[in-house]
Amino acid sequence: MTQPDSPQSPPRSPPLIQNWISLVGLVVVAASLFAVVFLMAIDLSRGFGNPYLGILTYLVAPGFLIAGLVLVAVGMIVERANRRKRAPGEVARYPRIDFNVPRQRKAVVLTAVVGVGFLLVTAFGSYGTYHFTESVTFCGKTCHTVMTPEYTAFHNSPHARVACVQCHIGPGASWFVKSKLSGTYQVYATLFGKYPKPIPTPVANLRPAQETCEQCHWPQAFYGNAERVNYHYLPDSANSSWTVRLLMKVGGGDPARGPVGGIHWHMNISSTVEYIATDSARQVIPWVRITDEHGNATVYRSNTDSATDALIASTPPRRMDCIDCHNRPSHIYNSPSRAVNLELSTGRLSTALPWIKQRAVEVLAAEYDSTSQALDSIDTTLAAEYGDQPDTALVRQAIGEVQTIYRNNFFPEMKTDWRAHPDNIGHSIFPGCFRCHDGKHASADGTLISHTCTTCHIIIGQGSRPESRMISPDGLEFQHPVDIGGMWKQVPCGACHTGGNP
């Protein structure tokens, strides 16, 4: 019996991929795919995050992989167009796929398997990219010069275990998208050196504290008082200590948990506090509005010239939240005086070195062009100052501690230190509380926003240690460690205490 003729395949043309553009694309794809797999293996096997490895693994290598695939496709399209020009009508506009032809069937299956594999790798890489760009490592280490101040201060802050995104983005898709759009410009600014020095604060598009801070710090649970001890050292040869013990009236606004009042009354629990600032740093506040739980609003205006009717009418008020007082919760740059006081109180700087409080503050507050220049100057200046001290080990320890203070708080390359970012907690250096509680904000009926010290705290103890035994639960009148008469009642603390003087 005669067997029927088997179907004959049409004459095969060389595969469209056989062109220089596609071949170059294949080389790029192969190299990139190998790099992606290899780098992922390294990234998964290491126990710590490396920003450069993460960028290469999840951003750069996949980018080359996609570019290679694009080259392959472009080469095939160009090759097909060239063949159609050489033999019009003989080359179909689209490729014919016949599953009865074994070669074509295998090619389709292989293409499908490779495509699915590529999609899986892409999905895994995209997931890794998402998590990597949300990491503290990415936020802090990717751009050395730009983010070094914030990253360093963050690791020395009370929130060092809280990821950047938990405060700067928070939950939800909308703020994630906003942050990525903002981050796109930030990448451009970093690559082309368009970023300002220092990075301006406050962050204009920061998510409201009610959606971030209050996820951990429950405002309804604030009540009662809290003790705080401030250690100060005088600029004298003995580095004399002066301690102030404060009872902070933390208070709250939930009557079910305690009396309504105190500092955290501001937290919009039962009343709403709004204000208008005339400067970008929110340090000058001429207008305040308080709306109580019944909807009654009271406006307080400063008697300064900055609170013009035109300004008030054209500026939308900001609703007060945690960040208006706790504006440096994770990026704290201590002033020279505060940093040296801390080192002396913990014993890392020895009071046995004469005048070390004054000398350390002076050398820290000096102007330097770079961190390396500052560290060298600190070394040579203090070594010369204490060259006659018999205990050289104590001198070297002091020099090392002062250099550590500088590395943690001063960043001349970014023009960043305590002066660049006012701290609104308290009122010792910056206006802080006195932005509103300055005795100059009055309502229409003449009522002033409280200006008395005991509104927020009472002094229960003060003096030099160990003599600071005089403690009064009823509160003491503030006693300045240096006799300046009643001047401290007439001028704000920051008029004299700049942070750069002892």
Secondary structure, DSSP 8 states (H G I E B T S, - for coil): ---------------TT-SHHHHHHHHHHHHHHHHHHHHHHHHHHSSS--HHHHHIIIIIHHHHHHHHHHHHHHHHHHHHHHHHHHSTTTS-SS----TTSHHHHHHHHHHHHHHHHHHHHHHHHHHHHHHHHTSHHHHHHSSHHHHHHHHHHHHTSTTTTS-HHHHHT-SSHHHHHHHHHHHHHHHHHHHTT---SS--SS-TT---GGGTGGGTS-GGG--S-EEEEEEEE-SSTT--EEEEEEEE---BS-TTSS-SBSGGGGSSSSSEEEEE-SSTTS----EEEEE-TTS-EEEEEESSTT--HHHHHHS--EE--GGGTS--SS-----HHHHHHHHHHHTSS-TTSTTHHHHHHHHHHS--SSHHHHHHHHHHHHHHHTTT-S-HHHHHHHHHHHHHHHHHH-BGGGTBSTTTS---SSSSSS-GGGGT-SS-EE-TTS-B----GGGTEEEEEEESTTTTT-EEEEEE----SS--TTHHHHS-GGGT--SS--
